Amino acid sequence: MESTDLSTQGKSKKQIWQRITLYVVLCSTIAVLVLPVGLRLAVTYWLNKQPSIVAQIGNIDLNLFTATVAVDELIIQHQAQTVLSAQHAELQLYWWPLWQHRLHVHHLSVENGFIQLNNRDDAPPMIAGFPLSTAASPTEEPPSPSTWEIDSGNISISNFQIKEQFPDFDLDLVIEQMTTTPMVSWQPLQTTAITAALNINDAPVQFNGKLQPFAPWPSGQGTLSIHGFNLETMAPLLAHHGLNNAGGKLDSTLQLTFFTPENNDQGEKIEIKGNISARELRGSNAQMWLRNLALKWDGTTTICVGQQPASVTLSGHLSLDDGDIDIQSGYRLHQEQLRWNGNLKFAPATTGKKDQLTIIGDLDGSNTTIIELDQQRQLAHIAQFNMKDIQLNNSQQGSCANLHLLGIQAFQRTHGDNSVPASMKSHIVNLTAANLGGVTFEKQQLRVKKLHLAGLQLTLARTTSGALEINQWQHSTNTPAPGSTPQLAIIVDHIQLDQHSNIDFIDHSLGSTPTIHLGEIDLSLSNLDSTKINQPSSMTLSGKFDDYSTLQLSGDLHPFATPVSFDIAGSIKEFHLPDISGYTEKSSGYAINQGQLNVDLHAPCINGELNMDTDLFLNKLRMKPLSTQADANAAAAIGMPVNLALSLLRDGDDNINIRLPVRGNLHDPSFKIGSILSLAVRNALKNTVMLTLAPLGVIAKTGQLIGLQKSLRFKRLTFYPATGNMTAEAEQYLNKVAQLVRKRPGLTLTLASTISAEDIAQLQKELLKQQQAEQQKPLASLTPPTVPPLLLQSLLEQRTKRVKKQLLAQQVASAQLLVAKPQLNIVDTPPGVDLILQ
């Protein structure tokens, strides 16, 4: 009986366990079947409970045996805007590694998705409508380090859009296709491959690379290419940082490498090799407007992010083309080509220090132009320049071994200016080449060891109004007011100007438009130092006005002294005087028909006071008055007719030597070199003539000439009454006149005899004696006879012959002596012969 009960009891327990097992299996099956639906409903319910969130999930497939979760048709909206969607997303794990704290993903795939990120100034960051905490609680303890290891598995993402909204712009990133091989933290040397085809703001981006993120020294490399990135999409962000109206297209092909050196003291390094090109760049800020620029960079960029301080180093080649920049001061800079080859290193500021920037390399450019926008004319143009061994930093220090410029033009002439003929060069200053050697800059001090200028073509033109043409540029080249910026100290060891340099001065304010050409200029200037205003700078200058006329100057300058000081000596040889006839015509009314000038000068100037002495040597000078009034005015200015004065100054070789002092204060607003020279010439001419004539007694106490009308009358040569014999005093005086005339072949001396009352009285006495002897009568009974005209005429001729004979004996040329027609007019003055100088 008991055995039967035991058997029955055993069967009952077995049935119970079978039922329990069946129940569990049934429940599990039901749970597996119902769980995805329940999970979908629960997740949907939880999402919809979040503020402003509306969620929809088409289906969730959960396979607990394969550890696979798949979601279809996921849509999340925030404030009626879609912030997350996925047509299909699938994640498969391995269960067993979880027991070993290993998250082992088999694969992750996402298809046709979208997510929105928000980074607004007025709200915390949000991902798919969910806000992120931006700060930890002060009492929150830092999380403990994770002991989990990760295997990412194979990741595949296709047609997934990430839209990130910033305060100033939106970034649209579309992952068209991205695949990665597994990243396994417990296999640190395993390489992970990444391939991605992206689209950033409608610009295609390709990336192919390999990573070892869990290696002892993590590293990675890859190729990144971007084509046609539109910078206008970044315009709001750039405007936030002060760059407005930004635009342009960006392309690049880059090799990216990052690694951690075994010596970890140097930190992680990122190396970027390849090229970046941009076209149609534009933008503006308060100081300038970039109208257009094409840029290309080809080189290596190294970023060290783990060291203190971090640093960025660029090494390679930079090209800028077709650059147009408008500067706030009213100029446009156009740069056709600019080439930089070198390196740049930047380290951001650390505590107590400032940013460190160092630039080293070479710079080349072509067709650099600065345009004044107001009148659309060039301030300067450089056809080509080259800078070697440049070294710059942000500590106001820099150097350049050599700066070479070719084809320099400056100060373009305004088109349509009728005061300047079209035949003149387009620019006031033209320079074939300029070379600066040993250029250094440090603490507002610029030093140049040698400046060589070659082929200068300088045209100084005076317009019809009388102003210098270059004065039109004065408003554009004004220096800043004193105290506005630190003054730049300039030191130049040596300046050399040569190689067919020349200067033309053209004066359109005169009707004749005189041109003075100084060519073959050779200028040497040494020891210029603006910090040592009392230090003299030595100067030598030579040039040619034509094939025969030369200029030589030398001396010391104080170019930075105020007032100006210098001490210069030199000479001008065989200058063709008709070239400056226009100035004498304007100032004195006399034209220079011929003549040659030689000058020896010494021009010291101390504190602005000019004290120049000049010896003028004029050869075969011939001048002609343009009008009777001009002749009279000039004669009044010097005290006698101009040509007579010049004849008095000419020596036997037809030369005129005048000592010309020029005095004046160069800083006096009334000081005008033209007026000063005209006055000095008139005074020197007058004084020299007076000095020449002083021994002849024809100058009154007032300093005026005696007997001057249109000619000069010397003192009368007195004769004994009624005779052809001169007094002893007259003979001595005649010798002085002879000496004056003999040395000046240009002078003409007219001899004019006079009959005086003394002559008549003496002749009458002689005639009475003769009549008494003939008639034998007392003298008292005789009537004074009339002197026959023939006798008077004979007396006049005797006197002129006597004077002429003595002058010829003194070697005065016969051609210089003229005899006036005898005049029988009786004068009350002593008898004699008048000498008239013409």
Sequence and secondary structure as in RCSB ss.txt:
>XXXX:A:sequence
MESTDLSTQGKSKKQIWQRITLYVVLCSTIAVLVLPVGLRLAVTYWLNKQPSIVAQIGNIDLNLFTATVAVDELI
IQHQAQTVLSAQHAELQLYWWPLWQHRLHVHHLSVENGFIQLNNRDDAPPMIAGFPLSTAASPTEEPPSPSTWEI
DSGNISISNFQIKEQFPDFDLDLVIEQMTTTPMVSWQPLQTTAITAALNINDAPVQFNGKLQPFAPWPSGQGTLS
IHGFNLETMAPLLAHHGLNNAGGKLDSTLQLTFFTPENNDQGEKIEIKGNISARELRGSNAQMWLRNLALKWDGT
TTICVGQQPASVTLSGHLSLDDGDIDIQSGYRLHQEQLRWNGNLKFAPATTGKKDQLTIIGDLDGSNTTIIELDQ
QRQLAHIAQFNMKDIQLNNSQQGSCANLHLLGIQAFQRTHGDNSVPASMKSHIVNLTAANLGGVTFEKQQLRVKK
LHLAGLQLTLARTTSGALEINQWQHSTNTPAPGSTPQLAIIVDHIQLDQHSNIDFIDHSLGSTPTIHLGEIDLSL
SNLDSTKINQPSSMTLSGKFDDYSTLQLSGDLHPFATPVSFDIAGSIKEFHLPDISGYTEKSSGYAINQGQLNVD
LHAPCINGELNMDTDLFLNKLRMKPLSTQADANAAAAIGMPVNLALSLLRDGDDNINIRLPVRGNLHDPSFKIGS
ILSLAVRNALKNTVMLTLAPLGVIAKTGQLIGLQKSLRFKRLTFYPATGNMTAEAEQYLNKVAQLVRKRPGLTLT
LASTISAEDIAQLQKELLKQQQAEQQKPLASLTPPTVPPLLLQSLLEQRTKRVKKQLLAQQVASAQLLVAKPQLN
IVDTPPGVDLILQ
>XXXX:A:secstr
 HHHHHHHHHHHHHHHHHHHHHHHHHHHHHHHHHHHHHHHHHHHHHHHTSTTEEEEEEEEEEETTTTEEEEEEEE
EEETTEEEEEEEEEEEEE SGGGGGTEEEEEEEEEEEEEEEEE  TTS  EETTEE   S  TT         EE
E  EEEEEEEEEEEE SS EEEEEEEEEEE   BTTSTT  EEEEEEEEETTEEEEEEEEEETTSSS EEEEEEE
EEEEEGGGGHHHHHHTT EEEEEEEEEEEEEEEE  SSGGG  EEEEEEEEEEEEEEEE SSEEEEEEEEEEEEE
EEEE SSSS EEEEEEEEEEEEEEEEETTTEEEEEEEEEEEEEEEEE   TT   EEEEEEEEEEEEEEEEETTT
TEEEEEEEEEEEEEEEEETTTEEEEEEEEEEEEEEEE  TT TTS TTS SEEEEEEEEEEEEEEEESSEEEEEE
EEEEEEEEEEEE TTSSBGGGGGGGGS    TTSS   EEEEEEEEEEEEEEEEEEETTSTT  EEEEEEEEEEE
EEEETT TTS EEEEEEEESSSS EEEEEEEEETT SS EEEEEEEEEEEEGGGGHHHHHHHHSEEEEEEEEEEE
EEEEEETTEEEEEEEEEEEEEEEEESSHHHHHHHHHHHTS HHHHHHHHB TTSEEEEEEEEEEETT TT  HHH
HHHHHHHHHHHHHHHHHHGGGT B TTS BSSBSSSEE   EEB TTSS B HHHHHHHHHHHHHHHT TT  EE
EEEEEEHHHHHHHHHHHHHHHHHHHT  GGGS      HHHHHHHHHHHHHHHHHHHHHTT  GGGEEE      
EESS SEEEEEE 
